[in-house]
Amino acid sequence: MKMVSFFAAALAGTLLSGCEEFEGEQAAEVTAPEYYPCRQVPQALAQADAVVRNPSRLSANEQNYWFDRKDRLVKRAWECKA
């Protein structure tokens, strides 16, 4: 009987430890290009340009996203220049 209680307690402890909040790395939030601070636009534009230069590894939806994002970042860069 003691063995069953021990295993039940161990199982309960294992289950409860699995309920802890995940503290790992989370995906970064994506800011719309229209709201980027001007000092961050060149870096974001360089990233989008690098992705767009090799579109064959992306799905059609991802290609559309990155091409649109690059265009919007270019517009934002012009707004920052003015």
Biopython code that builds the backbone (N, CA, C, O; Angstrom):
import numpy as np
from Bio.PDB.StructureBuilder import StructureBuilder

atoms = [
    (1, "MET", "N", (0.809, -1.189, 0.000)),
    (1, "MET", "CA", (0.000, 0.000, 0.000)),
    (1, "MET", "C", (0.859, 1.262, 0.000)),
    (1, "MET", "O", (0.525, 2.254, -0.647)),
    (2, "LYS", "N", (1.985, 1.209, 0.744)),
    (2, "LYS", "CA", (2.879, 2.352, 0.779)),
    (2, "LYS", "C", (3.468, 2.618, -0.605)),
    (2, "LYS", "O", (3.681, 3.768, -0.989)),
    (3, "MET", "N", (3.726, 1.542, -1.347)),
    (3, "MET", "CA", (4.308, 1.685, -2.681)),
    (3, "MET", "C", (3.335, 2.400, -3.621)),
    (3, "MET", "O", (3.748, 3.234, -4.427)),
    (4, "VAL", "N", (2.056, 2.075, -3.518)),
    (4, "VAL", "CA", (1.037, 2.710, -4.360)),
    (4, "VAL", "C", (0.937, 4.195, -4.024)),
    (4, "VAL", "O", (0.825, 5.026, -4.925)),
    (5, "SER", "N", (0.978, 4.534, -2.734)),
    (5, "SER", "CA", (0.916, 5.934, -2.306)),
    (5, "SER", "C", (2.137, 6.699, -2.816)),
    (5, "SER", "O", (2.030, 7.847, -3.247)),
    (6, "PHE", "N", (3.299, 6.045, -2.758)),
    (6, "PHE", "CA", (4.524, 6.677, -3.228)),
    (6, "PHE", "C", (4.436, 6.991, -4.721)),
    (6, "PHE", "O", (4.774, 8.093, -5.152)),
    (7, "PHE", "N", (3.979, 6.010, -5.508)),
    (7, "PHE", "CA", (3.864, 6.218, -6.945)),
    (7, "PHE", "C", (2.792, 7.258, -7.282)),
    (7, "PHE", "O", (2.959, 8.043, -8.215)),
    (8, "ALA", "N", (1.713, 7.262, -6.536)),
    (8, "ALA", "CA", (0.660, 8.262, -6.762)),
    (8, "ALA", "C", (1.195, 9.660, -6.480)),
    (8, "ALA", "O", (0.905, 10.597, -7.223)),
    (9, "ALA", "N", (1.970, 9.807, -5.417)),
    (9, "ALA", "CA", (2.554, 11.105, -5.078)),
    (9, "ALA", "C", (3.572, 11.531, -6.138)),
    (9, "ALA", "O", (3.627, 12.699, -6.522)),
    (10, "ALA", "N", (4.368, 10.581, -6.603)),
    (10, "ALA", "CA", (5.357, 10.890, -7.631)),
    (10, "ALA", "C", (4.671, 11.297, -8.934)),
    (10, "ALA", "O", (5.113, 12.231, -9.604)),
    (11, "LEU", "N", (3.603, 10.607, -9.290)),
    (11, "LEU", "CA", (2.858, 10.930, -10.501)),
    (11, "LEU", "C", (2.222, 12.303, -10.384)),
    (11, "LEU", "O", (2.257, 13.081, -11.337)),
    (12, "ALA", "N", (1.645, 12.612, -9.238)),
    (12, "ALA", "CA", (1.025, 13.923, -9.025)),
    (12, "ALA", "C", (2.076, 15.031, -9.113)),
    (12, "ALA", "O", (1.824, 16.083, -9.700)),
    (13, "GLY", "N", (3.234, 14.799, -8.539)),
    (13, "GLY", "CA", (4.313, 15.787, -8.608)),
    (13, "GLY", "C", (4.790, 16.013, -10.030)),
    (13, "GLY", "O", (5.081, 17.142, -10.427)),
    (14, "THR", "N", (4.868, 14.933, -10.793)),
    (14, "THR", "CA", (5.285, 15.045, -12.194)),
    (14, "THR", "C", (4.259, 15.824, -13.000)),
    (14, "THR", "O", (4.625, 16.679, -13.806)),
    (15, "LEU", "N", (3.003, 15.545, -12.797)),
    (15, "LEU", "CA", (1.948, 16.235, -13.528)),
    (15, "LEU", "C", (1.906, 17.712, -13.179)),
    (15, "LEU", "O", (1.716, 18.554, -14.057)),
    (16, "LEU", "N", (2.081, 18.031, -11.911)),
    (16, "LEU", "CA", (2.055, 19.428, -11.494)),
    (16, "LEU", "C", (3.266, 20.191, -11.998)),
    (16, "LEU", "O", (3.168, 21.377, -12.313)),
    (17, "SER", "N", (4.402, 19.526, -12.075)),
    (17, "SER", "CA", (5.594, 20.216, -12.569)),
    (17, "SER", "C", (5.466, 20.525, -14.053)),
    (17, "SER", "O", (6.117, 21.445, -14.548)),
    (18, "GLY", "N", (4.639, 19.772, -14.770)),
    (18, "GLY", "CA", (4.417, 20.035, -16.185)),
    (18, "GLY", "C", (3.513, 21.221, -16.434)),
    (18, "GLY", "O", (3.358, 21.651, -17.578)),
    (19, "CYS", "N", (2.907, 21.763, -15.377)),
    (19, "CYS", "CA", (1.984, 22.892, -15.521)),
    (19, "CYS", "C", (2.673, 24.236, -15.331)),
    (19, "CYS", "O", (2.009, 25.272, -15.295)),
    (20, "GLU", "N", (3.976, 24.229, -15.212)),
    (20, "GLU", "CA", (4.689, 25.491, -15.019)),
    (20, "GLU", "C", (4.632, 26.328, -16.283)),
    (20, "GLU", "O", (4.511, 25.803, -17.390)),
    (21, "GLU", "N", (4.720, 27.627, -16.103)),
    (21, "GLU", "CA", (4.682, 28.544, -17.237)),
    (21, "GLU", "C", (5.955, 28.416, -18.057)),
    (21, "GLU", "O", (7.053, 28.316, -17.511)),
    (22, "PHE", "N", (5.796, 28.420, -19.363)),
    (22, "PHE", "CA", (6.943, 28.310, -20.267)),
    (22, "PHE", "C", (7.694, 29.624, -20.277)),
    (22, "PHE", "O", (7.111, 30.683, -20.512)),
    (23, "GLU", "N", (8.995, 29.551, -20.019)),
    (23, "GLU", "CA", (9.808, 30.759, -19.973)),
    (23, "GLU", "C", (10.863, 30.770, -21.072)),
    (23, "GLU", "O", (11.829, 31.529, -20.997)),
    (24, "GLY", "N", (10.685, 29.935, -22.091)),
    (24, "GLY", "CA", (11.658, 29.857, -23.169)),
    (24, "GLY", "C", (11.556, 31.049, -24.097)),
    (24, "GLY", "O", (10.795, 31.986, -23.857)),
    (25, "GLU", "N", (12.331, 30.996, -25.149)),
    (25, "GLU", "CA", (12.340, 32.077, -26.120)),
    (25, "GLU", "C", (11.030, 32.087, -26.893)),
    (25, "GLU", "O", (10.577, 31.053, -27.385)),
    (26, "GLN", "N", (10.434, 33.252, -26.993)),
    (26, "GLN", "CA", (9.174, 33.387, -27.701)),
    (26, "GLN", "C", (9.412, 34.176, -28.978)),
    (26, "GLN", "O", (10.386, 34.920, -29.095)),
    (27, "ALA", "N", (8.511, 34.001, -29.930)),
    (27, "ALA", "CA", (8.639, 34.718, -31.198)),
    (27, "ALA", "C", (8.539, 36.215, -30.959)),
    (27, "ALA", "O", (7.711, 36.684, -30.178)),
    (28, "ALA", "N", (9.386, 36.944, -31.638)),
    (28, "ALA", "CA", (9.354, 38.391, -31.515)),
    (28, "ALA", "C", (8.097, 38.945, -32.175)),
    (28, "ALA", "O", (7.650, 38.455, -33.211)),
    (29, "GLU", "N", (7.545, 39.968, -31.556)),
    (29, "GLU", "CA", (6.380, 40.595, -32.147)),
    (29, "GLU", "C", (6.815, 41.387, -33.374)),
    (29, "GLU", "O", (7.870, 42.022, -33.385)),
    (30, "VAL", "N", (5.993, 41.335, -34.386)),
    (30, "VAL", "CA", (6.323, 42.016, -35.629)),
    (30, "VAL", "C", (5.616, 43.359, -35.657)),
    (30, "VAL", "O", (4.396, 43.432, -35.510)),
    (31, "THR", "N", (6.377, 44.405, -35.842)),
    (31, "THR", "CA", (5.827, 45.755, -35.923)),
    (31, "THR", "C", (5.544, 46.082, -37.380)),
    (31, "THR", "O", (6.349, 45.785, -38.262)),
    (32, "ALA", "N", (4.415, 46.685, -37.617)),
    (32, "ALA", "CA", (4.088, 47.124, -38.977)),
    (32, "ALA", "C", (5.116, 48.162, -39.416)),
    (32, "ALA", "O", (5.513, 49.011, -38.617)),
    (33, "PRO", "N", (5.555, 48.106, -40.676)),
    (33, "PRO", "CA", (6.581, 49.035, -41.137)),
    (33, "PRO", "C", (6.213, 50.509, -40.951)),
    (33, "PRO", "O", (7.093, 51.347, -40.751)),
    (34, "GLU", "N", (4.941, 50.822, -41.015)),
    (34, "GLU", "CA", (4.521, 52.217, -40.866)),
    (34, "GLU", "C", (4.813, 52.775, -39.476)),
    (34, "GLU", "O", (4.848, 53.992, -39.294)),
    (35, "TYR", "N", (5.021, 51.904, -38.501)),
    (35, "TYR", "CA", (5.248, 52.343, -37.123)),
    (35, "TYR", "C", (6.683, 52.131, -36.657)),
    (35, "TYR", "O", (6.980, 52.328, -35.479)),
    (36, "TYR", "N", (7.572, 51.736, -37.553)),
    (36, "TYR", "CA", (8.967, 51.536, -37.172)),
    (36, "TYR", "C", (9.603, 52.877, -36.845)),
    (36, "TYR", "O", (9.374, 53.859, -37.551)),
    (37, "PRO", "N", (10.400, 52.929, -35.782)),
    (37, "PRO", "CA", (11.182, 54.138, -35.534)),
    (37, "PRO", "C", (12.203, 54.298, -36.665)),
    (37, "PRO", "O", (12.764, 53.317, -37.153)),
    (38, "CYS", "N", (12.429, 55.523, -37.064)),
    (38, "CYS", "CA", (13.302, 55.778, -38.218)),
    (38, "CYS", "C", (14.690, 55.163, -38.057)),
    (38, "CYS", "O", (15.291, 54.737, -39.043)),
    (39, "ARG", "N", (15.200, 55.111, -36.843)),
    (39, "ARG", "CA", (16.547, 54.566, -36.655)),
    (39, "ARG", "C", (16.601, 53.060, -36.875)),
    (39, "ARG", "O", (17.685, 52.523, -37.106)),
    (40, "GLN", "N", (15.459, 52.353, -36.810)),
    (40, "GLN", "CA", (15.431, 50.902, -36.998)),
    (40, "GLN", "C", (15.062, 50.499, -38.427)),
    (40, "GLN", "O", (15.151, 49.320, -38.772)),
    (41, "VAL", "N", (14.659, 51.438, -39.246)),
    (41, "VAL", "CA", (14.218, 51.118, -40.608)),
    (41, "VAL", "C", (15.333, 50.503, -41.452)),
    (41, "VAL", "O", (15.077, 49.508, -42.130)),
    (42, "PRO", "N", (16.556, 51.040, -41.450)),
    (42, "PRO", "CA", (17.600, 50.427, -42.298)),
    (42, "PRO", "C", (17.870, 48.957, -41.975)),
    (42, "PRO", "O", (18.067, 48.151, -42.884)),
    (43, "GLN", "N", (17.879, 48.609, -40.707)),
    (43, "GLN", "CA", (18.123, 47.220, -40.318)),
    (43, "GLN", "C", (16.963, 46.325, -40.755)),
    (43, "GLN", "O", (17.191, 45.231, -41.272)),
    (44, "ALA", "N", (15.738, 46.772, -40.557)),
    (44, "ALA", "CA", (14.566, 45.986, -40.960)),
    (44, "ALA", "C", (14.507, 45.847, -42.476)),
    (44, "ALA", "O", (14.133, 44.795, -42.994)),
    (45, "LEU", "N", (14.870, 46.897, -43.179)),
    (45, "LEU", "CA", (14.887, 46.858, -44.646)),
    (45, "LEU", "C", (15.958, 45.898, -45.149)),
    (45, "LEU", "O", (15.737, 45.182, -46.126)),
    (46, "ALA", "N", (17.099, 45.875, -44.503)),
    (46, "ALA", "CA", (18.163, 44.940, -44.887)),
    (46, "ALA", "C", (17.724, 43.500, -44.671)),
    (46, "ALA", "O", (18.026, 42.629, -45.487)),
    (47, "GLN", "N", (17.014, 43.244, -43.578)),
    (47, "GLN", "CA", (16.525, 41.889, -43.304)),
    (47, "GLN", "C", (15.500, 41.478, -44.366)),
    (47, "GLN", "O", (15.578, 40.375, -44.906)),
    (48, "ALA", "N", (14.555, 42.347, -44.664)),
    (48, "ALA", "CA", (13.532, 42.033, -45.663)),
    (48, "ALA", "C", (14.169, 41.838, -47.035)),
    (48, "ALA", "O", (13.761, 40.954, -47.788)),
    (49, "ASP", "N", (15.153, 42.645, -47.361)),
    (49, "ASP", "CA", (15.832, 42.527, -48.651)),
    (49, "ASP", "C", (16.569, 41.197, -48.759)),
    (49, "ASP", "O", (16.559, 40.564, -49.815)),
    (50, "ALA", "N", (17.206, 40.771, -47.673)),
    (50, "ALA", "CA", (17.916, 39.487, -47.682)),
    (50, "ALA", "C", (16.954, 38.327, -47.893)),
    (50, "ALA", "O", (17.281, 37.375, -48.603)),
    (51, "VAL", "N", (15.783, 38.391, -47.294)),
    (51, "VAL", "CA", (14.799, 37.319, -47.449)),
    (51, "VAL", "C", (14.247, 37.313, -48.867)),
    (51, "VAL", "O", (14.062, 36.250, -49.460)),
    (52, "VAL", "N", (13.986, 38.497, -49.409)),
    (52, "VAL", "CA", (13.400, 38.612, -50.751)),
    (52, "VAL", "C", (14.380, 38.153, -51.835)),
    (52, "VAL", "O", (13.960, 37.703, -52.901)),
    (53, "ARG", "N", (15.663, 38.264, -51.568)),
    (53, "ARG", "CA", (16.655, 37.860, -52.573)),
    (53, "ARG", "C", (16.688, 36.351, -52.800)),
    (53, "ARG", "O", (17.203, 35.899, -53.822)),
    (54, "ASN", "N", (16.152, 35.569, -51.876)),
    (54, "ASN", "CA", (16.123, 34.118, -52.025)),
    (54, "ASN", "C", (14.692, 33.612, -51.795)),
    (54, "ASN", "O", (14.432, 32.908, -50.819)),
    (55, "PRO", "N", (13.766, 33.972, -52.697)),
    (55, "PRO", "CA", (12.356, 33.627, -52.457)),
    (55, "PRO", "C", (12.020, 32.159, -52.726)),
    (55, "PRO", "O", (10.928, 31.716, -52.371)),
    (56, "SER", "N", (12.912, 31.401, -53.333)),
    (56, "SER", "CA", (12.599, 30.020, -53.688)),
    (56, "SER", "C", (12.373, 29.124, -52.468)),
    (56, "SER", "O", (11.697, 28.100, -52.573)),
    (57, "ARG", "N", (12.922, 29.491, -51.333)),
    (57, "ARG", "CA", (12.757, 28.673, -50.134)),
    (57, "ARG", "C", (11.507, 29.036, -49.335)),
    (57, "ARG", "O", (11.249, 28.441, -48.288)),
    (58, "LEU", "N", (10.733, 30.003, -49.818)),
    (58, "LEU", "CA", (9.536, 30.443, -49.112)),
    (58, "LEU", "C", (8.274, 29.948, -49.807)),
    (58, "LEU", "O", (8.259, 29.726, -51.017)),
    (59, "SER", "N", (7.225, 29.780, -49.024)),
    (59, "SER", "CA", (5.931, 29.439, -49.613)),
    (59, "SER", "C", (5.358, 30.693, -50.276)),
    (59, "SER", "O", (5.880, 31.792, -50.088)),
    (60, "ALA", "N", (4.304, 30.528, -51.040)),
    (60, "ALA", "CA", (3.702, 31.659, -51.755)),
    (60, "ALA", "C", (3.216, 32.730, -50.782)),
    (60, "ALA", "O", (3.386, 33.922, -51.038)),
    (61, "ASN", "N", (2.617, 32.315, -49.673)),
    (61, "ASN", "CA", (2.137, 33.291, -48.689)),
    (61, "ASN", "C", (3.294, 34.065, -48.062)),
    (61, "ASN", "O", (3.204, 35.277, -47.868)),
    (62, "GLU", "N", (4.378, 33.361, -47.747)),
    (62, "GLU", "CA", (5.541, 34.033, -47.166)),
    (62, "GLU", "C", (6.184, 34.985, -48.170)),
    (62, "GLU", "O", (6.637, 36.068, -47.800)),
    (63, "GLN", "N", (6.224, 34.585, -49.432)),
    (63, "GLN", "CA", (6.764, 35.476, -50.465)),
    (63, "GLN", "C", (5.956, 36.765, -50.536)),
    (63, "GLN", "O", (6.516, 37.861, -50.572)),
    (64, "ASN", "N", (4.639, 36.622, -50.557)),
    (64, "ASN", "CA", (3.775, 37.810, -50.602)),
    (64, "ASN", "C", (4.013, 38.699, -49.394)),
    (64, "ASN", "O", (4.099, 39.920, -49.525)),
    (65, "TYR", "N", (4.119, 38.091, -48.217)),
    (65, "TYR", "CA", (4.346, 38.848, -46.984)),
    (65, "TYR", "C", (5.648, 39.650, -47.073)),
    (65, "TYR", "O", (5.660, 40.852, -46.806)),
    (66, "TRP", "N", (6.742, 38.981, -47.449)),
    (66, "TRP", "CA", (8.044, 39.646, -47.438)),
    (66, "TRP", "C", (8.166, 40.698, -48.537)),
    (66, "TRP", "O", (8.767, 41.749, -48.318)),
    (67, "PHE", "N", (7.602, 40.429, -49.721)),
    (67, "PHE", "CA", (7.652, 41.439, -50.777)),
    (67, "PHE", "C", (6.847, 42.670, -50.365)),
    (67, "PHE", "O", (7.289, 43.798, -50.582)),
    (68, "ASP", "N", (5.673, 42.461, -49.774)),
    (68, "ASP", "CA", (4.847, 43.581, -49.303)),
    (68, "ASP", "C", (5.556, 44.327, -48.175)),
    (68, "ASP", "O", (5.556, 45.558, -48.145)),
    (69, "ARG", "N", (6.153, 43.589, -47.258)),
    (69, "ARG", "CA", (6.857, 44.220, -46.137)),
    (69, "ARG", "C", (8.026, 45.071, -46.636)),
    (69, "ARG", "O", (8.258, 46.173, -46.139)),
    (70, "LYS", "N", (8.751, 44.554, -47.614)),
    (70, "LYS", "CA", (9.878, 45.318, -48.151)),
    (70, "LYS", "C", (9.391, 46.610, -48.797)),
    (70, "LYS", "O", (9.990, 47.666, -48.593)),
    (71, "ASP", "N", (8.319, 46.540, -49.567)),
    (71, "ASP", "CA", (7.773, 47.741, -50.206)),
    (71, "ASP", "C", (7.336, 48.765, -49.159)),
    (71, "ASP", "O", (7.585, 49.961, -49.310)),
    (72, "ARG", "N", (6.691, 48.293, -48.109)),
    (72, "ARG", "CA", (6.233, 49.195, -47.059)),
    (72, "ARG", "C", (7.412, 49.796, -46.291)),
    (72, "ARG", "O", (7.349, 50.948, -45.861)),
    (73, "LEU", "N", (8.480, 49.025, -46.117)),
    (73, "LEU", "CA", (9.672, 49.556, -45.446)),
    (73, "LEU", "C", (10.364, 50.606, -46.310)),
    (73, "LEU", "O", (10.894, 51.588, -45.789)),
    (74, "VAL", "N", (10.362, 50.405, -47.619)),
    (74, "VAL", "CA", (10.945, 51.408, -48.522)),
    (74, "VAL", "C", (10.167, 52.715, -48.403)),
    (74, "VAL", "O", (10.757, 53.794, -48.335)),
    (75, "LYS", "N", (8.844, 52.612, -48.378)),
    (75, "LYS", "CA", (8.019, 53.818, -48.202)),
    (75, "LYS", "C", (8.318, 54.503, -46.872)),
    (75, "LYS", "O", (8.395, 55.729, -46.802)),
    (76, "ARG", "N", (8.485, 53.709, -45.822)),
    (76, "ARG", "CA", (8.791, 54.265, -44.509)),
    (76, "ARG", "C", (10.166, 54.933, -44.508)),
    (76, "ARG", "O", (10.349, 55.967, -43.865)),
    (77, "ALA", "N", (11.121, 54.357, -45.214)),
    (77, "ALA", "CA", (12.454, 54.951, -45.315)),
    (77, "ALA", "C", (12.372, 56.328, -45.979)),
    (77, "ALA", "O", (13.052, 57.263, -45.556)),
    (78, "TRP", "N", (11.542, 56.452, -47.014)),
    (78, "TRP", "CA", (11.364, 57.748, -47.676)),
    (78, "TRP", "C", (10.694, 58.747, -46.746)),
    (78, "TRP", "O", (11.042, 59.928, -46.755)),
    (79, "GLU", "N", (9.736, 58.292, -45.941)),
    (79, "GLU", "CA", (9.091, 59.185, -44.965)),
    (79, "GLU", "C", (10.100, 59.672, -43.936)),
    (79, "GLU", "O", (10.055, 60.828, -43.516)),
    (80, "CYS", "N", (10.998, 58.802, -43.533)),
    (80, "CYS", "CA", (11.998, 59.183, -42.540)),
    (80, "CYS", "C", (12.997, 60.178, -43.108)),
    (80, "CYS", "O", (13.520, 61.017, -42.375)),
    (81, "LYS", "N", (13.266, 60.094, -44.401)),
    (81, "LYS", "CA", (14.194, 61.020, -45.045)),
    (81, "LYS", "C", (13.624, 62.418, -45.140)),
    (81, "LYS", "O", (14.363, 63.398, -45.051)),
    (82, "ALA", "N", (12.337, 62.518, -45.318)),
    (82, "ALA", "CA", (11.696, 63.824, -45.546)),
    (82, "ALA", "C", (11.705, 64.696, -44.319)),
    (82, "ALA", "O", (11.205, 65.820, -44.357)),
]
sb = StructureBuilder()
sb.init_structure("model")
sb.init_model(0)
sb.init_chain("A")
sb.init_seg("    ")
for serial, (resi, resn, name, xyz) in enumerate(atoms, 1):
    if name == "N":
        sb.init_residue(resn, " ", resi, " ")
    sb.init_atom(name, np.array(xyz, "f"), 0.0, 1.0, " ", f" {name:<3s}", serial, name[0])
structure = sb.get_structure()
